[in-house]
Amino acid sequence: MRINGKFLYQSLSQVARDPETGLYSSDDGSDWQPGCECQIDNVVPAKHFIGTDGQEYTYNYNVFIPKHFSGVGNLAIGVLIKVIGENGIEDEFEIKSLDLLNRKYIELWG
């Protein structure tokens, strides 16, 4: 795993999605929660995968988080993530899939 950025997150209780615009906002105005340094892979063109429910998902980011991250219990499908690359690029996305079973790292897609 190569570290090339960091991430921040908002727990599901902090995030509300406006059904008309599709935009996310914080319910209580709280700030982003600190994540940790991680590996951010931007996938262009977007990749597709079929979930266990048979639904097709599209994602642009693979994020690999060290297993020692203490906030792993706060990560779940639907959580809003902000990635900040070492080059200063920032982007936000919703977690679409999460792999907690790997022994070396936590992987999420969004």
Phi, psi and omega per residue, in radians:
M1 nan 2.261 3.087
R2 -1.895 2.309 -3.133
I3 -1.464 2.148 3.120
N4 -2.407 0.365 3.119
G5 2.995 -2.892 3.094
K6 -2.542 2.966 3.118
F7 -2.374 2.748 3.024
L8 -2.214 2.818 -3.139
Y9 -2.569 2.802 2.996
Q10 -2.161 2.265 -3.130
S11 -1.207 2.796 -3.094
L12 -0.992 -0.572 -3.130
S13 -1.248 -0.294 -3.122
Q14 -1.617 -0.271 -2.963
V15 -1.932 2.381 3.044
A16 -2.244 2.422 3.126
R17 -1.854 2.226 3.089
D18 -1.341 2.025 -3.066
P19 -1.144 -0.416 -3.124
E20 -1.381 -0.738 -3.067
T21 -1.752 -0.392 -3.068
G22 1.396 0.042 -3.138
L23 -1.465 2.649 3.137
Y24 -1.768 2.552 3.025
S25 -2.545 2.790 -3.122
S26 -1.444 2.325 -3.134
D27 -1.106 -0.791 -3.022
D28 -1.929 0.219 3.111
G29 1.280 0.163 -3.108
S30 -1.267 2.722 -3.088
D31 -1.392 3.030 3.049
W32 -1.117 2.512 3.058
Q33 -1.507 2.464 -3.122
P34 -1.220 2.393 3.031
G35 -1.731 -2.126 3.080
C36 -2.810 3.134 3.057
E37 -1.187 2.587 -3.060
C38 -2.755 3.083 3.029
Q39 -1.777 2.188 -3.136
I40 -2.002 2.094 3.074
D41 -1.966 2.045 3.089
N42 -1.567 2.149 -3.060
V43 -1.791 1.977 3.112
V44 -2.269 2.161 -0.031
P45 -1.240 2.895 -3.106
A46 -1.005 2.538 3.098
K47 -1.673 2.746 3.137
H48 -2.132 2.501 2.985
F49 -2.546 2.733 3.135
I50 -1.832 2.148 -3.125
G51 -1.282 3.013 -3.136
T52 -1.114 -0.361 3.105
D53 -1.506 0.005 3.129
G54 1.549 -0.097 -3.140
Q55 -1.389 2.475 3.108
E56 -1.532 2.312 3.135
Y57 -2.070 2.575 3.078
T58 -2.087 2.416 3.125
Y59 -2.485 2.694 3.127
N60 -1.997 -0.209 -3.082
Y61 -2.272 2.379 2.859
N62 -1.928 2.214 3.119
V63 -2.139 2.237 -3.135
F64 -1.941 2.065 -3.048
I65 -1.949 2.344 3.109
P66 -1.008 2.529 -3.115
K67 -1.054 -0.416 -3.087
H68 -1.315 -0.041 -3.132
F69 -1.052 2.119 -3.027
S70 -1.350 -0.304 -3.105
G71 -1.645 0.358 -3.068
V72 -1.008 -0.534 3.126
G73 -1.159 -0.301 3.131
N74 -1.570 -0.155 -3.134
L75 -1.564 2.256 3.140
A76 -2.755 2.855 3.074
I77 -1.034 2.297 -3.128
G78 1.743 -0.229 3.129
V79 -1.248 2.429 3.128
L80 -1.473 2.259 -3.097
I81 -2.066 2.464 2.980
K82 -2.073 2.129 3.085
V83 -1.805 2.465 3.123
I84 -2.231 1.928 -3.112
G85 -1.348 2.790 3.141
E86 -1.102 -0.336 3.094
N87 -1.533 0.055 3.088
G88 1.617 -0.094 3.130
I89 -1.234 2.340 3.115
E90 -2.101 2.535 3.065
D91 -2.665 2.683 3.112
E92 -2.124 2.519 3.078
F93 -2.762 2.892 3.103
E94 -1.682 2.430 3.090
I95 -1.156 2.192 3.126
K96 -1.805 -0.438 3.094
S97 -2.719 2.694 -3.030
L98 -2.539 2.289 3.112
D99 -2.043 1.897 3.137
L100 -1.773 -0.035 -3.021
L101 -1.530 -0.290 3.136
N102 -1.154 2.390 -3.091
R103 -1.324 -0.391 -3.044
K104 -1.641 -0.553 -3.061
Y105 -2.775 2.932 3.020
I106 -1.741 2.293 -3.137
E107 -2.044 2.356 3.042
L108 -2.311 2.686 3.138
W109 -2.140 2.503 3.096
G110 -2.830 nan nan
